């Protein structure tokens, strides 16, 4: 269990590094994390990035989603992450311009490499 908590903590730092990069690159000002919900939030109300960590039978599964320029209409048909009183947004919507995965990939990988002290090989 300790490793899962540690990995979740480290993943949160990846998001924080990612947020700092995007303050500069995209102009999103009020992005941050919330203690009660993982991910990246705008003004504490709109989720723009999510992380999922699941452990079962001594195996872990991890997933990261960054809403760059997605169709947000689909989120109206579900309760994202089981959270009823929050919204889902995208970096493009928050910035008022198209922001692609290619735009966010480099700063995200840099934050990941720095946090986990590793090199991502593509």
N, C-alpha and C positions, 0 to 999 in steps of 0.2 A: 504494500500500500504506500509506503514512503516514496518509492520511485514514481508512482502515479501522481502524488501530490507535488513532488519536485518537478516532474515534467510539466504539469499544469502551470506551476509557478513560472517555469522557464518559458513556456509558450506564451504566457501573459506578457513577459518581458519582450518576446519577439514582437507581439502586437504593439507594445509601447514604443519600441524602436521604429516600427513601421509607421506608427502615428506621427512620430517626430519627423520622419522623412517626408511624409505627406503634408505636413504643415507647410513645408518649404515648397514641395513640388506642385501641389494642387490648390493650396489656399484654404483647406478645411481648417477652421479655427477651433471649433468646440468638440474635437474628437477626444475620446478617452475610454477608460475601462470602468466598469461598475463592479463593486464587491459582490453583489448578489447574482450577477449574470456574467458569464464569460463572453469574450468578444470585444469588438470595438463599437462604441456608441457615439452618436452625434447628439450633443445637448442632453445626454442621458436618456433620450427618448427613441432614437432611431438607430437600429442596428445596421452597421455597414459591413461587418466582417464577423465570422463565427469560427469557433473551434470546437471540435468534438473529440473526446477521449473516452473510450469504452474498454473495460477489462472484463474478460470472461474466460474461465478455465485456464488461467495463467497465460493468456494471450491478450495483447492490447491492440486496439485499432485506433487510428488517429485520422482526423480530417480537418481541413481548413477551407473556408469559403470566403472569398473577398468579392463583394458585389461591385464590380467595376462599371459595367454598362449593361445590366440585365433588365429584362422585362419585369417590372415590379407588379404588374397586374396579377400574376400567378399567386402572389402572397396574399391577395384578398380572399382566396378560397381556402386558406388554411390558417392555423394558429401557429406561426413560426416559433419553433423552440418551446412550444407550450406556454408562451408568454402572451397574455391577453391584452395588457394595457400598454404595449409598446409597438412601434412600427418597424418596418424594414425599409431601408433606403439604399442608394448606390452612390459611389463616389461621383459618377457623372451627374446625377441629380443634384447632389450637394454643391458641386462646383459650377453647374450650369453649362457644362461642356462635356464632350465625349472624352472619357478616360478609359483606355483599354488595358487589358491584362499586360500587354507589353510595357505600358507606362508604369505599372506597379510592381512588376516582377523583380527588377533589379534592386530597388530599395528593400523589398521584402526579403529577398535572398540575403542581402547584406546584413539585415537585422538578425536573421536566422543564424547565419554563420558566426556573427559576433556573440550572440547569446549562447550558442551551443559549442563554441570554440571548434568549429569544423569547417570543411570546405565542401560546398555543394557541387557535385559533378553532374553535368548535363549531357 
